[in-house]
Amino acid sequence: MPLPQPAPEALEHSACLTRRIAEAVRDAHGWIPFSRYMELALYTPGLGYYSGGARKFGPGGDFITAPELTPLFGQALASQVAEVLAQSGPDMVEVGAGTGLLAADLLLELERLGALPERYTILELSGELRERQRATLAERAPHLAARVAWLDRLPESVRGAVVANEVLDVMPVHVVVSRGERLFERGVAVDDQGVLRWADTPASGVVAEAAAALDLPIPEEGEYVTELNLAARAWVAEWSERLEAGALLLIDYGYPRDQYYLPSRSTGTLLCYYRHQAHGDPFLWPGLNDITAFVDFTSVAEAAHDAGLEVLGYTSQASFLFNCGILECLERRGERESAEYIRAARAVQRLTTPQEMGELFKVLALGRGLRVPLAGFARGDRLHAL
C-alpha cells in the first residue's frame, strides 16, 4: 500500500531538516554513522520527529502504544509500581511519557491503591509533547496534576520506580554489516544534489569491538545487516549511578540475543512508521517518520549487570500483565455484555495475545535493594533466556 502524501508544509519541514542533516554530513567530511543520522532525524530541536509539532501517537498519528489502547495497561502496571515503591522509596519517574495517558492512568490507579508517590516526574525533551502531557493530566487527573514535574535530564538520585515504555527502541543505533570475513559500519553520505544515501566504511573502535563480541553470522554470499544499540547500554549505566534503590521497568519490543542475531534475520530490524504504515526507508521524509529498531534485551541486561544493577526479571508483556492483574482490572469495567467491557476486552486481547503485542513486547526489570520475585515476574519469568 503506498504511503499517504504529506501536506506541503510538512514536506517543507522535512526538506529543512534534510538540508540540516546534509550539512552535518559535509561537516563530518562526507560520512556520519547511522546513529548520528537517527539522532538528527528524531531529535533535532524544532525539526526532529520527536522535537517537532507533528502528531505522533494515537489514531491520528503514526502509531498506537499500549496506553492509547486502554487504561487497563497502566492500571495493571501500577500494581508492579506500587510494589516497587513500597520496598524502595517515594520517587516515580516516567521516561518519554508520550501523550501523558500512561501518567494519568498510573496516578489514578496508584491513588486507588493508596500508593501515590510523593512526586511523579517525567523526563521529556519535547516541548510539544510536554504540553500534550500537561493537557492530558489536567483533563483526566486534575486533582493529581500538581504532583507532576518535568525533567530535562536524568535525576541525580532515585529511590523508587522508573518506567520506560517504548523508549529503548527509539535510541539511535549503529548499523553494522558482515560481508564475508569483513565487518563494516553502515552510515550516511550525501550526493551533490543533497540527497542522503547509505554508505559503508570499515568498522572500527567501539563499534567493531561490540560487533566482534557478538560473533555475528557470516553469510556464504551477500551480507548480514544488523544493529547495535550502544546508547541503550550507556543509558542503563547512567541509571545505575542514580538508582539508590528501586527498579527500572523497561517495556519494549525485542528479543534475547540468540533470537536477535539469527542468520535468517539478515536485513536487521530497523523500521520506520508513517501514518500507521511500516516501511524500510529511513531517508524518506526525515522528521515526519518514526525510526525504530528492536531491542537486544540480553545486551541491556549485561550492561545493567556490568554497572552494578541486579537483573530482577524478564518476561513477555502478556505474562507480565496477567501477573499484574490485568484481568481483574478488566472485571471492574462493568457488565460483560456492556459496550465498554467489550471494547476493553478487545484491547486486553491485543495487548496479550501472541499474534499481537503479547509475545513481541517484553518487560525487563533492573534494580537494587528489592525482594524477588517481583509480582510481574512471579510466573513465566524468562531470565534463563537472556
Secondary structure, 3 states (H helix, E strand, C coil): CCCCCCCHHHHHHHHHHHHHHHHHHHHCCCCEEHHHHHHHHHHCCCCCCCCCCCCCECCCCCECCHHHHCCHHHHHHHHHHHHHHHHHCCEEEEECCCCCHHHHHHHHHHHHCCCCCCEEEEECCCHHHHHHHHHHHHHHCHHHHHHEEEECCCCCCEEEEEEEECCHHHCCCEEEEEECCEEEEEEEEECCCCCEEEEEEECCHHHHHHHHHHCCCCCCCCCEEEEECHHHHHHHHHHHHHEEEEEEEEEEEEECHHHHCCCCCCECCCEEEECCEEECCCCCCCCCCEEECCEEHHHHHHHHHHCCCEEEEEEEHHHHHHHCCHHHHHHCCCCCCCHHHHHHHHHHHHHHCCCCCCCCEEEEEEEECCCCCCHHHCCCCCHHHC
